[in-house]
């Protein structure tokens, strides 16, 4: 899947301030918030390891030293590396650009507050099978249920991506949502300006408009700990449906 014999690589964006989870996140980064008695990051890293990943880059910022101290350089058999935002917030795509020296030719990007009950390796496999694509984004037919839908899909392609607020008026054309896992080619990040704040939604919008972003449809809802309700939902799912922890 990668150049040479390198194991599949995942990049986790874990540098956000976690403003919606204050005061919890004033001293604890979201990645380490307790979920069902364990740091959230432990749940996420174990899912990646079970899917077959071998290498993980953690993009850290807010309280990044706490993440390093808790996770070290190996966890659940994964090799862990760190890329720090530095003193200035660079946004989600800017953080990926800062991590460029660590990036494999193709990799999976996911978020440090998302728990996804599907096979994390699937978008990466899809991208590797379609040489004309620059990315494969996991999508869920959300229809406004869990946060604001932001994606229009036709067949195996993302036609349009538009990041929207939860209170934005609905757009019937946007009936899917970014599931929280996107496989990318390194060249996409290489083309971004260095040390410039930029959100990943800019990358998604650009790739979709160029017809270079594939859609990988997922049937089961996503979970996140970016809100108190989201954290409660995930704890309930982990308690009542242990099968959801298995790779799909």
SVG drawing of the C-alpha trace seen along z (x, -y; Angstrom):
<svg xmlns="http://www.w3.org/2000/svg" viewBox="-33 -32 44 40">
<polyline fill="none" stroke="black" stroke-width="0.4" points="0.0,0.0 2.9,-2.3 6.3,-2.7 8.6,0.0 7.6,2.2 6.4,-0.6 3.3,0.2 0.1,-1.8 0.3,-5.2 -2.4,-7.3 -2.1,-11.0 -4.2,-12.2 -5.0,-15.8 -4.9,-16.3 -3.9,-19.9 -7.2,-21.7 -8.1,-23.9 -11.2,-21.9 -13.2,-25.1 -16.5,-23.4 -15.3,-21.0 -14.0,-23.6 -13.3,-23.5 -12.3,-19.9 -9.8,-20.8 -8.1,-23.7 -5.6,-21.1 -6.3,-18.0 -6.2,-17.8 -9.3,-16.3 -7.1,-13.3 -6.6,-12.4 -10.1,-13.0 -11.4,-10.0 -14.0,-7.9 -15.4,-4.8 -12.5,-4.9 -9.6,-5.3 -8.0,-8.1 -9.8,-8.6 -6.6,-8.3 -6.1,-4.8 -9.5,-3.8 -8.6,-5.4 -5.0,-4.1 -6.2,-0.5 -8.7,-0.7 -6.0,-1.9 -3.7,0.9 -6.5,3.5 -7.1,2.2 -3.5,3.0 -1.8,-0.4 1.8,-0.4 2.8,-4.0 1.0,-7.0 1.9,-10.7 0.2,-12.8 -0.2,-16.5 -0.3,-18.2 -0.6,-21.8 -2.6,-22.6 -1.1,-20.7 0.9,-18.6 3.5,-17.7 0.8,-15.9 0.0,-13.8 3.6,-12.9 4.0,-12.0 0.9,-9.8 1.4,-7.9 5.2,-7.9 6.7,-6.6 4.9,-3.2 1.3,-2.2 -0.6,0.9 2.2,2.0 2.1,-1.3 5.2,-3.5 4.2,-7.1 5.7,-10.3 4.8,-13.9 4.5,-17.1 4.0,-20.3 2.0,-23.2 4.4,-25.6 3.3,-28.9 0.8,-29.8 -2.4,-27.9 -2.1,-26.7 -5.5,-25.1 -6.1,-21.5 -4.4,-21.6 -1.7,-23.8 -0.9,-21.2 -0.7,-18.5 1.7,-20.8 3.9,-21.1 4.0,-17.3 5.1,-17.0 8.6,-15.4 6.8,-12.5 4.2,-11.8 4.2,-8.6 3.3,-8.8 -0.3,-7.9 -1.8,-8.1 -5.0,-8.2 -5.9,-11.4 -8.4,-11.4 -9.2,-13.5 -8.1,-13.2 -11.7,-13.5 -13.4,-11.1 -14.2,-7.5 -15.4,-5.7 -16.9,-2.2 -15.7,-1.1 -12.5,0.2 -10.1,-2.7 -7.9,-1.1 -10.8,-1.0 -10.4,-4.6 -6.6,-4.1 -7.2,-0.9 -9.7,-2.6 -7.3,-5.5 -4.5,-3.1 -6.8,-1.3 -7.6,-4.6 -4.5,-6.3 -6.3,-9.3 -7.7,-10.3 -5.9,-12.5 -8.0,-11.5 -10.7,-9.2 -13.0,-10.6 -15.3,-8.4 -18.8,-9.8 -22.0,-9.1 -25.6,-9.8 -26.3,-12.2 -29.3,-14.2 -28.7,-16.7 -28.9,-14.2 -25.5,-14.5 -24.2,-18.0 -24.7,-19.9 -24.4,-17.8 -21.6,-19.2 -21.1,-16.9 -22.8,-16.1 -22.0,-12.7 -22.6,-11.1 -21.6,-7.4 -18.0,-7.1 -17.2,-10.8 -17.6,-13.8 -19.2,-16.4 -19.1,-19.3 -17.9,-20.0 -18.9,-22.9 -18.2,-23.2 -21.3,-24.4 -22.4,-25.5 -24.8,-23.3 -27.4,-26.1 -27.0,-26.8 -30.1,-26.5 -30.2,-23.0 -29.0,-22.6 -30.9,-19.6 -27.9,-18.9 -25.7,-18.3 -27.1,-15.1 -23.8,-13.5 -21.2,-14.4 -17.5,-14.0 -17.2,-10.9 -13.9,-12.0 -11.3,-9.9 -9.7,-10.8 -7.0,-9.0 -4.6,-11.4 -1.6,-11.5 1.4,-13.3 1.5,-15.6 -1.7,-17.3 -0.2,-18.5 3.2,-19.2 1.4,-21.8 0.1,-23.8 2.1,-26.9 4.3,-26.3 3.6,-27.9 0.3,-29.3 -3.0,-28.9 -5.4,-26.9 -8.3,-24.6 -8.6,-21.1 -12.0,-22.1 -10.1,-24.2 -8.4,-21.0 -11.6,-19.0 -13.4,-21.8 -10.6,-22.1 -10.2,-18.3 -14.0,-17.9 -14.3,-20.8 -11.5,-19.2 -13.2,-15.8 -10.2,-14.2 -11.9,-13.3 -13.5,-9.9 -16.3,-9.0 -16.3,-5.9 -19.7,-5.4 -20.1,-4.2 -23.4,-2.8 -22.9,-3.3 -22.9,-6.7 -19.8,-8.3 -19.0,-9.3 -17.0,-12.3 -16.0,-13.8 -15.9,-17.4 -19.1,-18.0 -20.5,-16.8 -23.4,-15.0 -20.9,-13.4 -18.9,-12.1 -22.0,-10.6 -23.1,-9.0 -19.7,-7.3 -19.6,-6.0 -23.1,-4.6 -22.1,-3.0 -19.0,-1.4 -20.9,-0.1 -23.9,1.3 -22.4,2.4 -18.9,3.9 -19.1,5.2 -18.9,1.7 -15.2,1.7 -14.5,4.4 -13.2,3.5 -15.9,3.5"/>
</svg>
